[in-house]
Amino acid sequence: MWAQALEMLGEADRLQRRFFTGTEARGRHVPVWEPPVDIFSDGDDIWLFFAVPGVSTEQTEVSVDESGAIVVRGERRLPLPARSGSIRRLEIPHGRFERRVPLPPGRFELFARQLDRGCLVIGLRRIA
């Protein structure tokens, strides 16, 4: 039983370190978690799958920053039942999120942006 308790504490600590990276600072909303991402390449195409359950494409912003990294940000709100009831367990992160993913050298165009089974799927194609 003690081993299970230690294992659960270790898992909780790992999840907290992975997802919770900040809080509100000086009245500004800053990201509090980073969605996990899977990245695949196929020739000149790069596919990024960001795990953002319960978030619509309209609730996300996709851009490229000055360093050439793709940036996905948005907010996952608590579901309606959680707002009026009591929370029994909360494992899926909520609140503002942001994830930066460095891209390889070159220029890319966004040719796909859709939701697929809880993942925001971004397709990029090398143009130079």
ABEGO torsion letter per residue (X at the ends): XAAAAAAAAAAAAAAAAAABABBBBGGBBBBABBBBBBBBBBEABBBBBBBBBGBBAAABBBBBBAAGBBBBBEBBBBBAAAAABBBABBABBBEBBBBBBBBBBEBBBBABBBBBGGBBBBBBBBAX
